[in-house]
Each structure stands twice: as structure tokens, then as C-alpha cells.
Amino acid sequence: MKRIAYEDYPDVLNAEQIAMLLGISRSGAYQLLNRADFPTLHIGKRKLAPKDKVLAWIDRQTGEQAKLETRKKQNFFSVKPCGKSQNSER
């Protein structure tokens, strides 16, 4: 499959174009188009997405993912004080 430069995609993308842009299957693109948080434009039965909104959505998703990864690392590396448990006093 030949890669297309971002600038060469139309301003409004259909499922096939979203799939090519993101490197996912057309089925995966339709799953995105059906998500409540994905910027889908409904025109009749067609589902489309504005290219700039798709990129903004990706930025939000990757930002949220980075925050989750940071939280996981912080929880993993956090030092919790060791104390006597109630069971050890017996």
C-alpha cells in the first residue's frame, strides 16, 4: 500500500481514508467512527471525520495515554512505609 502525505488527504475523511492515514483496517476505522468521543460527521448514512479534528483527537488520546503511563510508573516506583500489621502483634 502506497503511503500518502498527510497534506494530500482531503479535509473530510471517509473510513477508508482514516484507515490509510492511521495504518489500521477499514473495520477499525468504522469502530472509531462509531465511538462517542471520535469526531464523526454524519451526512445521511455516511460517516465522515474532519481531518483536523481527527488529529486533535489523536493528540488528546496520546496525551491521556501518556498521563496514564506516568501514573502507572509513579505508583510502581512509589515507596510505601512498612508498618506492623495488626496480625503481627499477636
Phi and psi in radians as a Rosetta constraint file:
Dihedral C 1 N 2 CA 2 C 2 CIRCULARHARMONIC -1.392 0.35
Dihedral N 2 CA 2 C 2 N 3 CIRCULARHARMONIC 2.285 0.35
Dihedral C 2 N 3 CA 3 C 3 CIRCULARHARMONIC -1.353 0.35
Dihedral N 3 CA 3 C 3 N 4 CIRCULARHARMONIC 2.460 0.35
Dihedral C 3 N 4 CA 4 C 4 CIRCULARHARMONIC -1.949 0.35
Dihedral N 4 CA 4 C 4 N 5 CIRCULARHARMONIC 2.422 0.35
Dihedral C 4 N 5 CA 5 C 5 CIRCULARHARMONIC -1.140 0.35
Dihedral N 5 CA 5 C 5 N 6 CIRCULARHARMONIC 2.536 0.35
Dihedral C 5 N 6 CA 6 C 6 CIRCULARHARMONIC -0.907 0.35
Dihedral N 6 CA 6 C 6 N 7 CIRCULARHARMONIC -0.755 0.35
Dihedral C 6 N 7 CA 7 C 7 CIRCULARHARMONIC -1.105 0.35
Dihedral N 7 CA 7 C 7 N 8 CIRCULARHARMONIC -0.415 0.35
Dihedral C 7 N 8 CA 8 C 8 CIRCULARHARMONIC -1.464 0.35
Dihedral N 8 CA 8 C 8 N 9 CIRCULARHARMONIC -0.164 0.35
Dihedral C 8 N 9 CA 9 C 9 CIRCULARHARMONIC -1.317 0.35
Dihedral N 9 CA 9 C 9 N 10 CIRCULARHARMONIC 2.631 0.35
Dihedral C 9 N 10 CA 10 C 10 CIRCULARHARMONIC -1.202 0.35
Dihedral N 10 CA 10 C 10 N 11 CIRCULARHARMONIC 2.864 0.35
Dihedral C 10 N 11 CA 11 C 11 CIRCULARHARMONIC -1.158 0.35
Dihedral N 11 CA 11 C 11 N 12 CIRCULARHARMONIC -0.477 0.35
Dihedral C 11 N 12 CA 12 C 12 CIRCULARHARMONIC -2.108 0.35
Dihedral N 12 CA 12 C 12 N 13 CIRCULARHARMONIC 2.201 0.35
Dihedral C 12 N 13 CA 13 C 13 CIRCULARHARMONIC -1.834 0.35
Dihedral N 13 CA 13 C 13 N 14 CIRCULARHARMONIC 2.480 0.35
Dihedral C 13 N 14 CA 14 C 14 CIRCULARHARMONIC -1.672 0.35
Dihedral N 14 CA 14 C 14 N 15 CIRCULARHARMONIC -3.134 0.35
Dihedral C 14 N 15 CA 15 C 15 CIRCULARHARMONIC -1.049 0.35
Dihedral N 15 CA 15 C 15 N 16 CIRCULARHARMONIC -0.730 0.35
Dihedral C 15 N 16 CA 16 C 16 CIRCULARHARMONIC -1.123 0.35
Dihedral N 16 CA 16 C 16 N 17 CIRCULARHARMONIC -0.711 0.35
Dihedral C 16 N 17 CA 17 C 17 CIRCULARHARMONIC -1.216 0.35
Dihedral N 17 CA 17 C 17 N 18 CIRCULARHARMONIC -0.659 0.35
Dihedral C 17 N 18 CA 18 C 18 CIRCULARHARMONIC -1.085 0.35
Dihedral N 18 CA 18 C 18 N 19 CIRCULARHARMONIC -0.757 0.35
Dihedral C 18 N 19 CA 19 C 19 CIRCULARHARMONIC -1.046 0.35
Dihedral N 19 CA 19 C 19 N 20 CIRCULARHARMONIC -0.790 0.35
Dihedral C 19 N 20 CA 20 C 20 CIRCULARHARMONIC -1.151 0.35
Dihedral N 20 CA 20 C 20 N 21 CIRCULARHARMONIC -0.743 0.35
Dihedral C 20 N 21 CA 21 C 21 CIRCULARHARMONIC -1.085 0.35
Dihedral N 21 CA 21 C 21 N 22 CIRCULARHARMONIC -0.744 0.35
Dihedral C 21 N 22 CA 22 C 22 CIRCULARHARMONIC -1.618 0.35
Dihedral N 22 CA 22 C 22 N 23 CIRCULARHARMONIC -0.171 0.35
Dihedral C 22 N 23 CA 23 C 23 CIRCULARHARMONIC 1.252 0.35
Dihedral N 23 CA 23 C 23 N 24 CIRCULARHARMONIC 0.647 0.35
Dihedral C 23 N 24 CA 24 C 24 CIRCULARHARMONIC -2.127 0.35
Dihedral N 24 CA 24 C 24 N 25 CIRCULARHARMONIC 3.052 0.35
Dihedral C 24 N 25 CA 25 C 25 CIRCULARHARMONIC -1.318 0.35
Dihedral N 25 CA 25 C 25 N 26 CIRCULARHARMONIC 2.839 0.35
Dihedral C 25 N 26 CA 26 C 26 CIRCULARHARMONIC -1.125 0.35
Dihedral N 26 CA 26 C 26 N 27 CIRCULARHARMONIC -0.617 0.35
Dihedral C 26 N 27 CA 27 C 27 CIRCULARHARMONIC -1.063 0.35
Dihedral N 27 CA 27 C 27 N 28 CIRCULARHARMONIC -0.740 0.35
Dihedral C 27 N 28 CA 28 C 28 CIRCULARHARMONIC -1.108 0.35
Dihedral N 28 CA 28 C 28 N 29 CIRCULARHARMONIC -0.650 0.35
Dihedral C 28 N 29 CA 29 C 29 CIRCULARHARMONIC -1.125 0.35
Dihedral N 29 CA 29 C 29 N 30 CIRCULARHARMONIC -0.714 0.35
Dihedral C 29 N 30 CA 30 C 30 CIRCULARHARMONIC -1.144 0.35
Dihedral N 30 CA 30 C 30 N 31 CIRCULARHARMONIC -0.628 0.35
Dihedral C 30 N 31 CA 31 C 31 CIRCULARHARMONIC -1.077 0.35
Dihedral N 31 CA 31 C 31 N 32 CIRCULARHARMONIC -0.716 0.35
Dihedral C 31 N 32 CA 32 C 32 CIRCULARHARMONIC -1.100 0.35
Dihedral N 32 CA 32 C 32 N 33 CIRCULARHARMONIC -0.802 0.35
Dihedral C 32 N 33 CA 33 C 33 CIRCULARHARMONIC -1.070 0.35
Dihedral N 33 CA 33 C 33 N 34 CIRCULARHARMONIC -0.397 0.35
Dihedral C 33 N 34 CA 34 C 34 CIRCULARHARMONIC -1.621 0.35
Dihedral N 34 CA 34 C 34 N 35 CIRCULARHARMONIC -0.087 0.35
Dihedral C 34 N 35 CA 35 C 35 CIRCULARHARMONIC -1.294 0.35
Dihedral N 35 CA 35 C 35 N 36 CIRCULARHARMONIC 2.505 0.35
Dihedral C 35 N 36 CA 36 C 36 CIRCULARHARMONIC -1.152 0.35
Dihedral N 36 CA 36 C 36 N 37 CIRCULARHARMONIC -0.542 0.35
Dihedral C 36 N 37 CA 37 C 37 CIRCULARHARMONIC -1.619 0.35
Dihedral N 37 CA 37 C 37 N 38 CIRCULARHARMONIC 0.032 0.35
Dihedral C 37 N 38 CA 38 C 38 CIRCULARHARMONIC -1.608 0.35
Dihedral N 38 CA 38 C 38 N 39 CIRCULARHARMONIC 2.414 0.35
Dihedral C 38 N 39 CA 39 C 39 CIRCULARHARMONIC -1.300 0.35
Dihedral N 39 CA 39 C 39 N 40 CIRCULARHARMONIC 1.380 0.35
Dihedral C 39 N 40 CA 40 C 40 CIRCULARHARMONIC -1.682 0.35
Dihedral N 40 CA 40 C 40 N 41 CIRCULARHARMONIC 2.364 0.35
Dihedral C 40 N 41 CA 41 C 41 CIRCULARHARMONIC -1.896 0.35
Dihedral N 41 CA 41 C 41 N 42 CIRCULARHARMONIC 2.119 0.35
Dihedral C 41 N 42 CA 42 C 42 CIRCULARHARMONIC -1.721 0.35
Dihedral N 42 CA 42 C 42 N 43 CIRCULARHARMONIC 2.110 0.35
Dihedral C 42 N 43 CA 43 C 43 CIRCULARHARMONIC -2.208 0.35
Dihedral N 43 CA 43 C 43 N 44 CIRCULARHARMONIC 1.798 0.35
Dihedral C 43 N 44 CA 44 C 44 CIRCULARHARMONIC 1.100 0.35
Dihedral N 44 CA 44 C 44 N 45 CIRCULARHARMONIC -2.199 0.35
Dihedral C 44 N 45 CA 45 C 45 CIRCULARHARMONIC -1.596 0.35
Dihedral N 45 CA 45 C 45 N 46 CIRCULARHARMONIC -0.123 0.35
Dihedral C 45 N 46 CA 46 C 46 CIRCULARHARMONIC -1.384 0.35
Dihedral N 46 CA 46 C 46 N 47 CIRCULARHARMONIC 2.533 0.35
Dihedral C 46 N 47 CA 47 C 47 CIRCULARHARMONIC -2.076 0.35
Dihedral N 47 CA 47 C 47 N 48 CIRCULARHARMONIC 2.125 0.35
Dihedral C 47 N 48 CA 48 C 48 CIRCULARHARMONIC -2.267 0.35
Dihedral N 48 CA 48 C 48 N 49 CIRCULARHARMONIC 2.940 0.35
Dihedral C 48 N 49 CA 49 C 49 CIRCULARHARMONIC -2.502 0.35
Dihedral N 49 CA 49 C 49 N 50 CIRCULARHARMONIC 2.259 0.35
Dihedral C 49 N 50 CA 50 C 50 CIRCULARHARMONIC -1.116 0.35
Dihedral N 50 CA 50 C 50 N 51 CIRCULARHARMONIC 2.323 0.35
Dihedral C 50 N 51 CA 51 C 51 CIRCULARHARMONIC -1.007 0.35
Dihedral N 51 CA 51 C 51 N 52 CIRCULARHARMONIC -0.759 0.35
Dihedral C 51 N 52 CA 52 C 52 CIRCULARHARMONIC -1.163 0.35
Dihedral N 52 CA 52 C 52 N 53 CIRCULARHARMONIC -0.594 0.35
Dihedral C 52 N 53 CA 53 C 53 CIRCULARHARMONIC -1.242 0.35
Dihedral N 53 CA 53 C 53 N 54 CIRCULARHARMONIC -0.600 0.35
Dihedral C 53 N 54 CA 54 C 54 CIRCULARHARMONIC -1.102 0.35
Dihedral N 54 CA 54 C 54 N 55 CIRCULARHARMONIC -0.769 0.35
Dihedral C 54 N 55 CA 55 C 55 CIRCULARHARMONIC -1.141 0.35
Dihedral N 55 CA 55 C 55 N 56 CIRCULARHARMONIC -0.681 0.35
Dihedral C 55 N 56 CA 56 C 56 CIRCULARHARMONIC -1.115 0.35
Dihedral N 56 CA 56 C 56 N 57 CIRCULARHARMONIC -0.689 0.35
Dihedral C 56 N 57 CA 57 C 57 CIRCULARHARMONIC -1.088 0.35
Dihedral N 57 CA 57 C 57 N 58 CIRCULARHARMONIC -0.748 0.35
Dihedral C 57 N 58 CA 58 C 58 CIRCULARHARMONIC -1.082 0.35
Dihedral N 58 CA 58 C 58 N 59 CIRCULARHARMONIC -0.757 0.35
Dihedral C 58 N 59 CA 59 C 59 CIRCULARHARMONIC -1.044 0.35
Dihedral N 59 CA 59 C 59 N 60 CIRCULARHARMONIC -0.745 0.35
Dihedral C 59 N 60 CA 60 C 60 CIRCULARHARMONIC -1.129 0.35
Dihedral N 60 CA 60 C 60 N 61 CIRCULARHARMONIC -0.745 0.35
Dihedral C 60 N 61 CA 61 C 61 CIRCULARHARMONIC -1.125 0.35
Dihedral N 61 CA 61 C 61 N 62 CIRCULARHARMONIC -0.771 0.35
Dihedral C 61 N 62 CA 62 C 62 CIRCULARHARMONIC -1.232 0.35
Dihedral N 62 CA 62 C 62 N 63 CIRCULARHARMONIC -0.567 0.35
Dihedral C 62 N 63 CA 63 C 63 CIRCULARHARMONIC -1.135 0.35
Dihedral N 63 CA 63 C 63 N 64 CIRCULARHARMONIC -0.766 0.35
Dihedral C 63 N 64 CA 64 C 64 CIRCULARHARMONIC -1.141 0.35
Dihedral N 64 CA 64 C 64 N 65 CIRCULARHARMONIC -0.692 0.35
Dihedral C 64 N 65 CA 65 C 65 CIRCULARHARMONIC -1.121 0.35
Dihedral N 65 CA 65 C 65 N 66 CIRCULARHARMONIC -0.722 0.35
Dihedral C 65 N 66 CA 66 C 66 CIRCULARHARMONIC -1.105 0.35
Dihedral N 66 CA 66 C 66 N 67 CIRCULARHARMONIC -0.684 0.35
Dihedral C 66 N 67 CA 67 C 67 CIRCULARHARMONIC -1.109 0.35
Dihedral N 67 CA 67 C 67 N 68 CIRCULARHARMONIC -0.746 0.35
Dihedral C 67 N 68 CA 68 C 68 CIRCULARHARMONIC -1.104 0.35
Dihedral N 68 CA 68 C 68 N 69 CIRCULARHARMONIC -0.754 0.35
Dihedral C 68 N 69 CA 69 C 69 CIRCULARHARMONIC -1.098 0.35
Dihedral N 69 CA 69 C 69 N 70 CIRCULARHARMONIC -0.699 0.35
Dihedral C 69 N 70 CA 70 C 70 CIRCULARHARMONIC -1.114 0.35
Dihedral N 70 CA 70 C 70 N 71 CIRCULARHARMONIC -0.752 0.35
Dihedral C 70 N 71 CA 71 C 71 CIRCULARHARMONIC -1.085 0.35
Dihedral N 71 CA 71 C 71 N 72 CIRCULARHARMONIC -0.738 0.35
Dihedral C 71 N 72 CA 72 C 72 CIRCULARHARMONIC -1.057 0.35
Dihedral N 72 CA 72 C 72 N 73 CIRCULARHARMONIC -0.762 0.35
Dihedral C 72 N 73 CA 73 C 73 CIRCULARHARMONIC -1.138 0.35
Dihedral N 73 CA 73 C 73 N 74 CIRCULARHARMONIC -0.731 0.35
Dihedral C 73 N 74 CA 74 C 74 CIRCULARHARMONIC -1.100 0.35
Dihedral N 74 CA 74 C 74 N 75 CIRCULARHARMONIC -0.735 0.35
Dihedral C 74 N 75 CA 75 C 75 CIRCULARHARMONIC -1.163 0.35
Dihedral N 75 CA 75 C 75 N 76 CIRCULARHARMONIC -0.653 0.35
Dihedral C 75 N 76 CA 76 C 76 CIRCULARHARMONIC -1.167 0.35
Dihedral N 76 CA 76 C 76 N 77 CIRCULARHARMONIC -0.730 0.35
Dihedral C 76 N 77 CA 77 C 77 CIRCULARHARMONIC -1.612 0.35
Dihedral N 77 CA 77 C 77 N 78 CIRCULARHARMONIC -0.065 0.35
Dihedral C 77 N 78 CA 78 C 78 CIRCULARHARMONIC -1.246 0.35
Dihedral N 78 CA 78 C 78 N 79 CIRCULARHARMONIC 2.499 0.35
Dihedral C 78 N 79 CA 79 C 79 CIRCULARHARMONIC -1.720 0.35
Dihedral N 79 CA 79 C 79 N 80 CIRCULARHARMONIC 2.184 0.35
Dihedral C 79 N 80 CA 80 C 80 CIRCULARHARMONIC -1.865 0.35
Dihedral N 80 CA 80 C 80 N 81 CIRCULARHARMONIC 2.356 0.35
Dihedral C 80 N 81 CA 81 C 81 CIRCULARHARMONIC -1.118 0.35
Dihedral N 81 CA 81 C 81 N 82 CIRCULARHARMONIC 2.464 0.35
Dihedral C 81 N 82 CA 82 C 82 CIRCULARHARMONIC -1.645 0.35
Dihedral N 82 CA 82 C 82 N 83 CIRCULARHARMONIC 2.226 0.35
Dihedral C 82 N 83 CA 83 C 83 CIRCULARHARMONIC -2.265 0.35
Dihedral N 83 CA 83 C 83 N 84 CIRCULARHARMONIC 2.970 0.35
Dihedral C 83 N 84 CA 84 C 84 CIRCULARHARMONIC -1.262 0.35
Dihedral N 84 CA 84 C 84 N 85 CIRCULARHARMONIC 2.339 0.35
Dihedral C 84 N 85 CA 85 C 85 CIRCULARHARMONIC -1.439 0.35
Dihedral N 85 CA 85 C 85 N 86 CIRCULARHARMONIC 2.805 0.35
Dihedral C 85 N 86 CA 86 C 86 CIRCULARHARMONIC -1.111 0.35
Dihedral N 86 CA 86 C 86 N 87 CIRCULARHARMONIC -0.514 0.35
Dihedral C 86 N 87 CA 87 C 87 CIRCULARHARMONIC -1.269 0.35
Dihedral N 87 CA 87 C 87 N 88 CIRCULARHARMONIC -0.444 0.35
Dihedral C 87 N 88 CA 88 C 88 CIRCULARHARMONIC -1.403 0.35
Dihedral N 88 CA 88 C 88 N 89 CIRCULARHARMONIC -0.141 0.35
Dihedral C 88 N 89 CA 89 C 89 CIRCULARHARMONIC -1.461 0.35
Dihedral N 89 CA 89 C 89 N 90 CIRCULARHARMONIC -0.054 0.35
